[in-house]
């Protein structure tokens, strides 16, 4: 079954019918927001059933949009989140990615500013490496980007999309070795992005990010995962009581090849390892249960089929 | 920016120049300094790296007195009745009046009027001349703050100056030799028509 990521937006009234429908069709609801009278469901649904959901949602005032980034967790890395730059362009970047369905985390580096003194520490590096992709929101000058970027990317092995004010060609020219994606024309600015040309740059950025993630998905498809992250999320939500006790908007965050479970590692890691998915296969068989660098969360890295010889 | 008589950004990178022109005008507009700054020349060279801003400020019209924003009339009982035209300076005016006459002698029946019960023999019209604020105060601070925000964040080593309507602000990531800074500033000040 091929899943497509969608966002359903509609009213609260009878939205549970849509929830049931998605579940009955075998889809997964990755994230559910209730904002006043509105409901936003980020979900992965079978490709053939998108039109059915659209048809059933229509009388309820719901709309279905394809959201290419549902089920991904993206780090928005900014050399600094200081008051100096407010209103911050990385906020617009993060917000735009969120609209496309991604779960974004802002990573403001402790010593990322300045071209000579810029630094990336071990904790920051490991946090960024826990994501599916990192978007580096850099500044206005080619000279500075060229000089500081090698430091800021040191040890990062997830795909990188870099943004900056110089045009994409200039970014491509100055960055060596190349990164996965480039978005030019978007650097430090001291106003909210609202002009049409700025918004189209943000759209281009979302496109670039989804292109890079599609490449990553294609790469993973060559050696498929032992269990789909969305499925594993559902199992954890059903069987681990503790995830319902936390107040995070996404207690279990889905990534392309993993999950972040927002409960303390020291207490729950062992239970999670022995949690049964199906016919004797446990979470520990198909995934590595690791302590996350974010607070004391648990990070699951799902192993590929070639490593486990199990497919559930 | 239309309100500035001269506004120029100079940079070795064309894209950076465009962006910094936008940033400078955004910051000056946000901090309400467009009417204060008369001329502004910014020079950035990220290769050194150095950021220089030089310019001149306008005279901001001297002290603000009560007559500038309120009408003062005497009523038949000898009280001074102030009708406020612009609320900007209302709060500092009230604190000055409280301090001078005592809180129990000041009434504010509604938002735009203030009644002062004067001691016997005092001329109600004299209230008009009371100084409420000095716009020059804090101008230096605001201006330097704005330039600091405009400059790239990593440029932490800096020198600033404001006197007699002329200002300059130099910032860099590294310590720069004094004579280089001075020649650079003098050269850029010449562009706005000033010699220090």
Boltz contact constraints between the chains, C-beta under 6 A:
constraints:
  - contact:
      token1: [A, 80]
      token2: [B, 153]
      max_distance: 6.0
  - contact:
      token1: [A, 84]
      token2: [B, 153]
      max_distance: 6.0
  - contact:
      token1: [A, 113]
      token2: [B, 153]
      max_distance: 6.0
  - contact:
      token1: [A, 113]
      token2: [B, 154]
      max_distance: 6.0
  - contact:
      token1: [A, 114]
      token2: [B, 154]
      max_distance: 6.0
  - contact:
      token1: [A, 114]
      token2: [B, 173]
      max_distance: 6.0
  - contact:
      token1: [A, 116]
      token2: [B, 173]
      max_distance: 6.0
  - contact:
      token1: [A, 140]
      token2: [B, 16]
      max_distance: 6.0
  - contact:
      token1: [A, 140]
      token2: [B, 19]
      max_distance: 6.0
  - contact:
      token1: [A, 141]
      token2: [B, 13]
      max_distance: 6.0
  - contact:
      token1: [A, 141]
      token2: [B, 16]
      max_distance: 6.0
  - contact:
      token1: [A, 141]
      token2: [B, 46]
      max_distance: 6.0
  - contact:
      token1: [A, 142]
      token2: [B, 13]
      max_distance: 6.0
  - contact:
      token1: [A, 143]
      token2: [B, 46]
      max_distance: 6.0
  - contact:
      token1: [A, 143]
      token2: [B, 47]
      max_distance: 6.0
  - contact:
      token1: [A, 144]
      token2: [B, 46]
      max_distance: 6.0
  - contact:
      token1: [A, 165]
      token2: [B, 15]
      max_distance: 6.0
  - contact:
      token1: [A, 165]
      token2: [B, 19]
      max_distance: 6.0
  - contact:
      token1: [A, 166]
      token2: [B, 15]
      max_distance: 6.0
  - contact:
      token1: [A, 187]
      token2: [B, 19]
      max_distance: 6.0
  - contact:
      token1: [A, 190]
      token2: [B, 23]
      max_distance: 6.0
  - contact:
      token1: [A, 190]
      token2: [B, 26]
      max_distance: 6.0
  - contact:
      token1: [A, 190]
      token2: [B, 27]
      max_distance: 6.0
  - contact:
      token1: [A, 191]
      token2: [B, 26]
      max_distance: 6.0
